[in-house]
């Protein structure tokens, strides 16, 4: 049989690489008993319940998750955190209106703005290391944005960000609530937060009214599975979830969410203590926040600067040492730890990284943080306008018609409605030259509004 994808996955598995990336089940090592997945793949039956009208085991499983994670209610997400973000934003600002947003967001927020017609009021996180990564948001900037936009319908923040950095989310929640606004949080990378004293607090415990968390990123759960935790009253939410989730939800994904909660409830504090403690010893300082406005840093999200070009180091680790990392960024590599990693895994990573960085020549760093830009149209207006393709060298001064995103971490460099600056065009050209994966730019061309 000719099965290119299936064959590629089998070949990848046979390499037995040491993984420091998603998913959090660590090639199945953290999900004992899930090796016969097809046996539990079913559909809506009296015994298996219905995700969109839960009355049996799905309802019970969601209630158990809500109780454990500290939410009023929890919904299982089978279209990943992206589907949850679409539903969350739609429930809060459906029909349009202003939403105060974190500009260094995941691309799914841009999709939500296009679909809802919401007008973003951007908050810009602090750039760090010359723009190679970014940190927290100044709470005073949130206060200012709310005062200048009294008609805003909500506040949307990303916490933690892709680098494991979180601002003072509790303070942000207090500011939003003092103005009667709900706080929506993309906490996709913080599914494990709050499960150990060694980890930062969860978004829910900090006062989020809704928080989306990607269970599959750091917990023993299957890729594409996530939770939506709810602590407020959002009448449109369940209708939005029906719009943005498949009508044939995977029972494998839902069962893995139930499994992840049960494992964390039983052993989470103990399971997270080991990698957090080992990381602190082998990679000192990874638990320390960076910049002025980041209050927390995930000790299990390793942000490792390199002297050599990050892409070359990642390639060297993969081909020479059998180690696959989560991604590169402008100044180094990012590795994600989970509950199945052991001390020997971290020592192997440390040794291989030192060797690779010592063997390879120094390389130029690339700025990945989005640059401040002027928005002259809403994302929806620009997206549905007449557009054309323009080379990146000729795009400066034009209005962006479709998002341009360096991936990962999936944070748009340009979004529809923004004026493309010469500096932004130069940054994208450099990112492309460095080998970065760029969505929204083909053959050196991007979409601009006519």
C-alpha positions, 0 to 999 in steps of 0.5 A: 500500500502507498501510505506516505503519511502513515509511513512517515510517522512509522519511520519517525517513530523508529528513529526513537528521537528524544523529544522536547516538544509537544505533545505532552504525553511524550510519545505515549510514555506518559499515557499508559493504557492508551496504546489501543486507541481505536478500541475506544473510538466511537460515536454518540451512543447512550453509553458514550454521551454527547459533547453538545448535550452532555448528560452522562459520562462527558458531563461528569468528566467535565465537572470533575475537570472544573472542580480540579482546575478551579473553574465554575465550569469546563468544556472539552475542546476537540478542535484544539485551543484555536477552536476554544479561542474562536468560541471564547471571543465570539461569546464575549464580543460577538456582533462586533465591538472593541476588544482590548488585546495582547498583540503578541497573540496566537494567529487564532485570535486574528481569525476570531477578530475577522469572524466577529468583526471586533475592533482590536485595541492592541496592548504591546508586550515588552520586547526582550533581547532586542526583539528576539522574544517578548515578555509581559505587558505593563498593567498601566497600559491596560488601565490606559487602554480601558480609560481611552476605550470605555466602550470596550467589551472585554480584555484578551491576554496571552498568558503564558506566552510561547517562552513561558513568561507571564505578566501579573495576571491577577493585577490585570484581572483586577483592573479589567473587573474594576471597569466591568470587563471580562478577562479572556485568557489564551493560557494554551501553554499553561495547562500544567500551571498551578499543579505544583508549588514549583510552577506559576499559578493558573489563569483561572486562579488569577481571576480569568473569566474564561481561559483556554488551555491546551492540555496536549501541549504539556499534559498527558493528552492527545494532540488537539485536545484542550480545556475551556475553563469558565468562571463567568456568565456567557450565554452565547458560549455553548452555541459558539462552541457548536459552530467552531467544533466538529459535530463528530467529536473524537472520543479518543480526544475527550477520553484523553482529557479525562485521563489527563485530569485524573493523572494530574489530580492523583499525581500531578504535584509529584510528577511535575516536581522532578522535571522542574527541580532537574531543570533548575539544576541543569539549566540554572535560571530558567525559572526566573522571569525576564524584563520589567513586566513578566512576573512568572517564568515556567521552569519547564519551558527551556529558552536556551540562547545559542551562539550559533544560528538557532536553526543550525543548532536545532538541525545538529541536535536532530541529525547528530544527537537524535534530539528534537526541540520544540522550535527555534526563535531569534536567539536560540531554541525552545524546549518543552519539558513534561512529566515523563522527562527524566534527569538523564534526558536533560543531561543528554540535552545539555551535553548535546547543546554544548557540543553543537553550539561549540562546533558550529560557527556563530550565526546572525540572530533574527527578530521575531517579535512583531513591530508596532504598526498603525491599524487603519482598518479592522482585520475583518474589513481588510480581509474581505477587501479587494487584494493583490500580491506584492513582493515584500520589497514593494509592500512597505506603505501598503495595507496588509490584507492577510496575516503573515506569521512566523511559525512557531510560535504562530504570532502574526508579524502582520495582520490584516488592516495594518500598514506595512512598515519598511522595518517590518518588510525588512524583518520578514525578509531576514526571517525568510532568509534565515529559513524560518517557516512563514505563513502568508508569504509565498515566493517572497510575496504577501497580500495587500489591500488594493 
